[in-house]
């Protein structure tokens, strides 16, 4: 299989980092790129390019809350002839808030009352991609909330299988404008243990 990039999209507390960390830990061909770990967006871009040069698949572990945030990663993937897919974490705002409230010593410091304020700022700007506006993604799937924020190697395998079997977005337009919607419907998937 050719190399690929996976862009995770979701609110703080939705399970992106848990998923990305488990993906990189359970599959040696994947590398996780996370701004909280690397310190800045330019550092993430540099790490992404370095991992691509070394032949790894990349999982972009950020909120990627709007098309502008996602554009950088899509462009890097296209410039390197990589397939770029998207997983949207459909965890509800309420569930994200509950998870943030119980966090302690989280590396992002998105926890407690301060974390809820950050979550609320993200909610007001959150616009995930859709099949109608795919932004250049090859495939897009939505993962519904899970009963537990924990993630197993089997959960990773199930999610990747769903992604690999999801409808391909034909002719993914790199710069499709918002006034040119696609006519397909987005498919929601659930993976179980």
C-alpha positions, 0 to 999 in steps of 0.5 A: 500500500502506498504511504498515506496521511491521516488527519484527525478532526475533533473537539478537545476531549473527543479522543483524537490523541488517544487514538493517534497515540495508540495507532503509532504505538501499535503500528510501526509504519505510523508516526504521530505528529502533535503540536502539544508535543512539538511546540509549534505548527512549523515544528509539526510541518518539519516533523511531518516532512521528515517522516514522509522522507523516511517513508512513514505514514503520518497521523496528524493529531490536532483539533484541525477545527476548520478548513484553514487548519487542515489545508497545510496537511492536505497540501503537504500530502499532495506535494508528496503524492500521499493519499490523505484521509480524514477521521472526524471524532463525533464525540458530543460537546457534553462528553468532551466536557465531561472528559475535560473535567476529570482530566488531571496533568494533561499535557495540553492543560485543557482540563477543568474549568479552564479546559471547558472555556477552551472547549467552548471557543473551539465549538464556536469555530468548529467546521469539520469537512463533509462529503459535500466539501471534502477539501481534498480528502480521499476518504472521510469517515465519522467515528461516533462517541465511544463509551470509554475514551480508552482505545485498543489496538483492535479499535485502531484496526477496526477504524482503519478497516472502516476507513479503507472500505469507505466510499472514495471521494471521486476527484477530490478537489484541492481547492473546491470553493464553498459554493461548489458543494458535492452531492454525495451524502456523508456516511457515519460508521461505528466500530465495536469491540 
